Amino acid sequence: MTQYIATASVATGNAPRYAKQLASHLGRRSEIKELGEDIAIVLTVGECRLHSTEAALELTATAGSDDDLRTVTRVVGSHLERFGQRNELAVDWRFAA
């Protein structure tokens, strides 16, 4: 089965806070897995792994189809941008070929 992947690096000094806020909000309708220091948000169509660094929140989205991957990136990206609106967070996804 082909795995579709997209990544994004969102510059912020508050990556752990945004990761927790995103997991808490999306966890109402999705499964949340703690993977060491990372968090995985498991949606019905795919998942997104969140990794915090000092300078950024690293996102890795995966799904079984291109359409499903676009759904995962849209859901996660739009919520994160809304939460970080005051700090002008922008999610620029890079889709693997």
C-alpha positions in Angstrom: 0.0 0.0 0.0 1.4 3.4 -1.0 1.8 5.9 1.8 1.3 9.6 0.9 3.3 12.0 3.0 3.5 15.8 3.5 5.7 17.7 5.9 5.7 21.2 7.3 8.0 23.2 9.6 6.1 26.0 11.4 8.5 28.5 13.0 7.6 29.2 16.6 9.3 29.4 20.0 6.1 27.9 21.5 6.0 24.6 19.7 5.1 22.4 22.7 2.2 24.7 23.7 0.8 24.6 20.1 1.2 20.8 19.9 -0.7 20.3 23.2 -3.4 22.8 22.1 -3.8 21.1 18.7 -3.9 17.6 20.3 -6.4 18.7 22.9 -8.7 20.3 20.4 -8.6 17.6 17.8 -8.6 14.8 20.4 -12.3 15.4 20.9 -13.0 13.6 17.6 -9.7 11.8 17.0 -7.3 9.4 18.8 -4.2 11.0 20.3 -1.0 9.0 20.8 2.0 10.1 22.8 5.1 8.7 21.1 8.0 9.6 23.3 8.2 13.4 23.0 6.1 13.5 19.9 2.3 13.5 19.6 0.3 11.7 16.8 -3.2 12.9 15.9 -5.0 9.9 14.3 -7.8 11.0 12.1 -10.2 8.6 10.3 -8.4 9.2 7.0 -4.7 9.5 8.2 -2.5 10.9 10.9 -0.2 13.8 11.7 2.8 13.5 13.9 3.9 16.6 15.8 7.5 17.1 16.9 8.5 20.2 18.9 11.9 21.8 18.6 13.2 25.0 20.2 12.5 26.9 16.9 9.6 25.1 15.2 6.7 22.7 15.3 7.5 19.9 12.8 4.5 18.3 11.2 4.5 15.0 9.3 1.1 14.0 7.8 0.5 10.5 6.3 -2.5 8.9 4.6 -3.4 6.1 2.1 -4.5 8.4 -0.7 -3.7 11.9 -2.0 -7.3 13.0 -1.2 -7.0 11.7 2.3 -3.6 13.4 2.8 -5.1 16.7 1.6 -7.9 16.3 4.2 -5.3 15.6 7.0 -3.2 18.6 6.0 -6.2 20.9 5.7 -7.7 19.9 9.1 -4.4 20.1 11.0 -3.1 23.2 9.2 -6.2 25.3 9.4 -6.6 24.6 13.2 -2.9 25.4 13.9 -3.1 28.6 11.9 -6.2 29.6 13.7 -4.6 28.9 17.1 -1.5 30.8 16.1 -3.2 33.7 14.3 -2.0 36.3 16.8 1.6 35.1 16.2 1.0 34.9 12.4 1.8 31.1 12.2 1.7 29.8 8.7 1.7 26.1 7.7 3.4 25.5 4.3 3.0 21.8 3.5 5.5 20.1 1.2 4.0 17.0 -0.5 6.4 14.2 -1.2 6.3 13.0 -4.8 
